Amino acid sequence: MKRILLILLFGVVLLNPVGSATELVMLDIGHSMQSRGATSPDRKLSECAFWYKNAGEVKREIEAAGYRCIICNRSSAPPREPYASYAKKAGVVHLNKPDTGVRYPSKYFPARIGAGMVSADFGIEQKPTCMVFLHLNSTEGWLRSPVAGLIIHSRVHGKALGESLKRAFNEELLDHSDGVSNGGKGCRTIVRYRKEETASGWLNALDDAGIPSAVIEALYVNNRVHAAYLLTDAGGKKVAQTVAHGIINWLTNRDKN
Ligand SMILES: [Zn+2]
């Protein structure tokens, strides 16, 4: 009898995810399908379209680890397929503020200014454990020389989250050895925070609210190797899982830091 109880107990521990179902991870899909953010020079890849396709996989992994997850976007639901279906399937909450690119203040911390601030304000209202903004990076034209990918984190509360995301990208995703990953040299990701009062307004607003936050800018739409990879189903899924692992690793190791 005792042995059966032990086996049952073991089964319950195994089947139950480790995370706390009361804790919430907020994700934000950057930009809008009307104004898609960074786009590859051949126009095949944009950061907004990429994350509509793949944010659901980040959410799935986070929920599988036992946490709640909400995805939001500053604009209205994409009217066209396949993005309409991606948004519906991932349960994206659309905040319906036209995305004009104009910067405006946070309603909670008016000194903090940014385009798409409605997302940070929505995040603050939900009282999440952390918030991660999903973007891709770009420079002018196709990249010819290596540029480090960025994870930008909120200055006071986001450092450990940023480091965890960086580690996930460097250890799980980027190839540092093959000589072609980033215009001639292996890729890497570094962390930054913004100290300016007005730049990265979302991160500063969330920091004021005491919420750890980060922006994913680790991959480049104008790096040919990155772009080709990001456009495949398997590549998109792997990137999404890498983001999820960076968040989950931070959630599970928080108390040890
Ligand atoms: Zn962006």
Boltz pocket constraint, residues with backbone or C-beta under 6 A from the ligand:
constraints:
  - pocket:
      binder: B
      contacts: [[A, 30], [A, 31], [A, 37], [A, 38], [A, 47], [A, 134], [A, 135], [A, 136]]
      max_distance: 6.0
